[in-house]
Amino acid sequence: MTQRAYRSRQPSASIDAAALLGVVERVELDGIDVWLDGGWGVDALLGHQTREHDDLDLVAELRHSARIIELLEGLDYELVDGAPPKCFVLVDSEGRQVDVHPVAFDAEGGGIYQMDERESWVYPAQGFSGRGTVERRQVRCLTPEAQVLVHAGYELTDKDFRELYLLHERFGVDIPAELVERTLAAAEG
């Protein structure tokens, strides 16, 4: 059976700036705010693309999930994994992948994200104030501080350590002590 989502998906294509902007603009035209997260979120904060991206991570308000799926289906994307209220993944016929992380905003403006096993994680309210650029177009993204928090939530690869280093160098954000050695090594490599 062919895997349709994640790194070993078939077909598979990286998501470039044009595809990213197509997705973001389509959703925003419908009045829905989305924030770039992950690798593209870091690159938007930096104002330029630093590497090829296997996927596009978006954070969006949970109540808009069904409409986001509908809008992306209009751009040739298909829901291939997950479902709201948890993360869901859409892939187009060329293999470009969009991961949507739906959040429900609490009274303080934090974004509550439901993970597996009924656990939840909260994006801090101030984390949604980030702004960056992709191809000279301003986009919403998580702040550098929120990006560091998000990176601390999973098993990191060399590209992740490099992103942490770039965030630290450009914005002076603190990196958790247990990650500093690998982050500096990734910067040298």
SULUR-V625787 format. One record per backbone hydrogen bond with DSSP energy under -1.0 kcal/mol. CO is the residue of the C=O (numbers start at 1). NH is the residue of the N-H. Records with the same first field share a line. If there is no record, write none. Layout:
CO: NH ; NH
//
This chain:
3: 10
6: 9
16: 20
17: 21
18: 22
19: 23
20: 24
21: 25
22: 26
23: 27
24: 28
25: 29
27: 32
28: 31
35: 59
36: 142
37: 41
38: 42
39: 43
40: 44
41: 45
42: 46
43: 47 ; 48
44: 133
53: 15
56: 99
57: 37
58: 101
59: 35
60: 103
61: 64
62: 65
64: 68
65: 69
66: 70
67: 71
68: 72
69: 73
70: 74
72: 75 ; 77
73: 76
78: 91
81: 89
83: 86
88: 100
89: 80 ; 81
90: 98
91: 78
92: 95
95: 13
96: 92
97: 56
98: 90
99: 58
100: 88
101: 60
103: 62
104: 112
106: 109
110: 106
111: 123
112: 104
113: 121
116: 119
119: 115
121: 113
123: 111
124: 127
125: 128
126: 129
127: 143
130: 141
132: 139
134: 137
137: 134
139: 132
140: 36
143: 147
144: 148
145: 149
146: 150
147: 151
148: 152
150: 153
157: 161
158: 162
159: 163
160: 164
161: 165
162: 166
163: 167
164: 168
165: 169
166: 170
167: 171
168: 172
176: 179
179: 183
180: 184
181: 185
182: 186
183: 187
184: 188
185: 189
//
